[in-house]
Amino acid sequence: KEEIRDGIYSSFAVTLSIATVLAASIILLEGVISGLPIFSSLDKRNVGLFIKGLALLCIAEPLNNISLEYFRSLRKMRAILGFSMLDTFFEFAPVFWFAYKGAGISVIILSFACARLFMAVVKALAIFSRIGIGAFRPQMLKAYIKFGFPLVWMTVFFYIANYLDRYLIGYFHSAKDVGVYSLAYTIGYIMVLIAAPWDKILTPAITDQW
């Protein structure tokens, strides 16, 4: 238990530090980023909200991923299900509300980012209330990085395969075509549900063998 606690604490500490630096850099470079052509259709206030939402996501998403992997590796499937339901609610509710009220896309993105950050904090509190605050152990991080670094490329190629095609369609065609393509892709992706039970079970099994 002590090793798990120290490993989780060290991973959280490093991830939060790197994510905070990245988020702060994005906010500091707001003037440069806002000048990109992609933001030409937005006013200065909306661009600022969008960039702040992006910065919050840089902190929230890594923490959310680490938290879920903790519960998955320890086979806490009920906790994963509960947090997944809360994730869905806290992401969907503010987005639906602001979209219904006619808010701009920047406000919607910022509300989504705040919801993700809120859930990241809830998951982190749930974890550390179970295991306590550990000690920072760099040697454990070296072992984690050595094992996990090759998997980074798997994630990179996953996002390339899943999102680059949409950008290409948007570049050569219209936003409407992107929407039609995304709908068809989403419907086809439902078949992934068939493999979902084995996918969730394999992660604890691989962790145990490692």
C-alpha positions as CSV (number, residue, x, y, z in Angstrom):
1,K,0.0,0.0,0.0
2,E,2.8,2.4,0.8
3,E,4.4,1.8,-2.6
4,I,1.1,2.4,-4.4
5,R,0.5,5.6,-2.3
6,D,4.0,7.0,-3.1
7,G,3.7,6.1,-6.8
8,I,0.3,7.7,-7.1
9,Y,1.4,10.8,-5.2
10,S,4.6,11.2,-7.3
11,S,2.7,10.8,-10.5
12,F,0.1,13.3,-9.5
13,A,2.8,15.8,-8.3
14,V,4.8,15.6,-11.6
15,T,1.7,15.6,-13.8
16,L,0.1,18.6,-12.0
17,S,3.4,20.5,-12.1
18,I,3.9,20.0,-15.9
19,A,0.2,20.7,-16.6
20,T,0.2,23.9,-14.6
21,V,3.3,25.2,-16.3
22,L,1.8,24.4,-19.7
23,A,-1.5,26.0,-18.7
24,A,0.3,29.1,-17.4
25,S,2.3,29.3,-20.7
26,I,-0.9,29.2,-22.7
27,I,-2.4,32.1,-20.7
28,L,0.8,34.2,-20.9
29,L,0.8,33.7,-24.7
30,E,-2.8,34.6,-25.0
31,G,-1.9,37.6,-27.1
32,V,0.0,35.5,-29.6
33,I,-2.5,32.7,-29.7
34,S,-5.4,35.0,-30.2
35,G,-3.8,36.3,-33.4
36,L,-4.0,33.0,-35.1
37,P,-6.2,32.8,-38.2
38,I,-8.4,30.2,-36.5
39,F,-9.7,32.8,-34.1
40,S,-10.4,35.5,-36.7
41,S,-14.2,35.0,-36.4
42,L,-14.2,35.5,-32.6
43,D,-14.0,38.8,-30.7
44,K,-11.3,39.4,-28.2
45,R,-13.4,38.5,-25.2
46,N,-14.5,35.1,-26.6
47,V,-10.9,34.3,-27.6
48,G,-9.8,35.0,-24.1
49,L,-12.5,32.7,-22.7
50,F,-11.6,30.0,-25.2
51,I,-7.9,30.2,-24.2
52,K,-8.7,30.0,-20.5
53,G,-10.8,26.9,-21.2
54,L,-8.0,25.4,-23.1
55,A,-5.6,26.1,-20.2
56,L,-8.0,24.5,-17.7
57,L,-8.3,21.4,-19.9
58,C,-4.5,21.1,-19.9
59,I,-4.7,20.6,-16.1
60,A,-7.9,18.7,-15.9
61,E,-7.4,16.0,-18.6
62,P,-4.1,14.5,-17.3
63,L,-5.4,14.4,-13.8
64,N,-8.7,12.7,-14.9
65,N,-6.7,10.1,-16.8
66,I,-4.4,9.3,-13.9
67,S,-7.3,9.0,-11.5
68,L,-9.3,6.6,-13.7
69,E,-6.2,4.5,-14.3
70,Y,-5.7,4.2,-10.6
71,F,-9.2,2.8,-10.0
72,R,-8.9,0.6,-13.1
73,S,-5.6,-0.9,-12.1
74,L,-7.0,-1.8,-8.7
75,R,-10.1,-3.2,-10.3
76,K,-12.5,-0.7,-8.6
77,M,-15.0,-1.1,-11.4
78,R,-17.9,0.3,-9.5
79,A,-15.9,3.5,-8.7
80,I,-15.1,3.8,-12.4
81,L,-18.8,3.4,-13.3
82,G,-19.8,6.0,-10.7
83,F,-17.3,8.5,-11.8
84,S,-18.1,7.9,-15.5
85,M,-21.7,8.7,-14.8
86,L,-20.7,11.9,-12.9
87,D,-18.4,12.8,-15.7
88,T,-21.2,12.5,-18.2
89,F,-23.6,14.6,-16.1
90,F,-21.2,17.4,-15.2
91,E,-19.9,17.6,-18.8
92,F,-23.3,17.4,-20.5
93,A,-25.4,19.6,-18.1
94,P,-23.4,22.9,-18.4
95,V,-22.8,22.4,-22.1
96,F,-26.5,21.8,-22.7
97,W,-27.5,24.8,-20.5
98,F,-25.3,27.3,-22.1
99,A,-26.0,26.1,-25.6
100,Y,-29.7,26.3,-24.8
101,K,-29.3,29.8,-23.6
102,G,-27.6,30.8,-26.8
103,A,-24.1,31.3,-25.3
104,G,-21.1,31.4,-27.6
105,I,-18.8,28.5,-28.3
106,S,-16.1,30.0,-26.1
107,V,-18.4,30.1,-23.0
108,I,-19.5,26.5,-23.8
109,I,-15.9,25.3,-24.0
110,L,-15.0,27.1,-20.7
111,S,-18.0,25.5,-18.9
112,F,-16.9,22.1,-20.2
113,A,-13.3,22.7,-19.0
114,C,-14.5,23.8,-15.5
115,A,-16.7,20.7,-15.3
116,R,-13.7,18.5,-16.2
117,L,-11.5,20.3,-13.6
118,F,-14.1,19.9,-11.0
119,M,-14.3,16.1,-11.6
120,A,-10.5,15.8,-11.6
121,V,-10.5,17.4,-8.1
122,V,-13.3,15.1,-6.9
123,K,-11.4,12.0,-8.2
124,A,-8.1,13.1,-6.6
125,L,-9.8,13.7,-3.3
126,A,-11.4,10.3,-3.4
127,I,-8.1,8.7,-4.1
128,F,-6.1,10.5,-1.4
129,S,-8.8,10.0,1.1
130,R,-8.3,6.3,0.6
131,I,-4.5,6.1,0.5
132,G,-3.3,9.3,2.2
133,I,-0.6,11.7,1.1
134,G,2.6,9.8,0.1
135,A,6.3,10.7,-0.4
136,F,7.7,12.0,-3.6
137,R,10.0,9.2,-5.0
138,P,11.7,10.1,-8.3
139,Q,13.1,6.5,-8.7
140,M,9.6,5.2,-9.0
141,L,8.8,7.7,-11.7
142,K,11.9,6.6,-13.7
143,A,10.5,3.1,-13.7
144,Y,7.1,4.3,-14.7
145,I,8.4,6.4,-17.5
146,K,10.7,3.6,-18.8
147,F,7.7,1.3,-19.0
148,G,5.1,3.8,-20.2
149,F,7.0,6.0,-22.7
150,P,6.6,3.7,-25.6
151,L,2.9,3.7,-25.0
152,V,2.9,7.5,-25.6
153,W,3.3,6.9,-29.3
154,M,0.3,4.5,-29.3
155,T,-1.8,7.4,-27.9
156,V,-0.4,9.8,-30.4
157,F,-1.2,7.6,-33.3
158,F,-4.7,6.9,-31.8
159,Y,-5.5,10.6,-31.9
160,I,-4.0,11.0,-35.4
161,A,-6.2,8.1,-36.7
162,N,-9.3,9.4,-34.9
163,Y,-9.1,13.2,-35.5
164,L,-6.8,14.0,-38.4
165,D,-9.4,12.8,-40.9
166,R,-11.9,15.3,-39.6
167,Y,-9.5,18.2,-40.1
168,L,-8.7,17.0,-43.6
169,I,-12.4,16.9,-44.5
170,G,-12.9,20.3,-43.0
171,Y,-10.0,21.7,-44.9
172,F,-11.1,20.3,-48.3
173,H,-14.8,20.4,-47.8
174,S,-17.3,22.1,-45.4
175,A,-18.2,22.0,-41.8
176,K,-21.4,20.3,-42.8
177,D,-19.5,17.4,-44.4
178,V,-17.4,17.1,-41.2
179,G,-20.6,16.8,-39.2
180,V,-22.0,14.1,-41.5
181,Y,-18.7,12.2,-41.4
182,S,-18.5,12.5,-37.6
183,L,-22.0,11.1,-37.2
184,A,-21.3,8.1,-39.4
185,Y,-18.0,7.5,-37.6
186,T,-19.7,7.7,-34.2
187,I,-22.4,5.2,-35.2
188,G,-19.7,2.8,-36.5
189,Y,-17.7,3.3,-33.3
190,I,-20.6,1.9,-31.2
191,M,-19.3,-1.5,-32.1
192,V,-16.4,-0.8,-29.8
193,L,-18.9,-1.5,-27.0
194,I,-18.5,-5.2,-27.8
195,A,-14.8,-5.2,-26.7
196,A,-15.3,-2.8,-23.8
197,P,-15.6,-5.4,-21.0
198,W,-12.3,-7.0,-22.1
199,D,-10.6,-3.7,-22.5
200,K,-11.4,-2.7,-18.9
201,I,-10.3,-6.0,-17.6
202,L,-7.0,-6.2,-19.4
203,T,-5.7,-3.0,-17.8
204,P,-5.6,-4.4,-14.3
205,A,-4.3,-7.8,-15.6
206,I,-1.4,-6.1,-17.4
207,T,-0.7,-4.0,-14.3
208,D,-0.6,-7.0,-12.1
209,Q,1.8,-8.9,-14.5
210,W,4.1,-5.9,-14.7
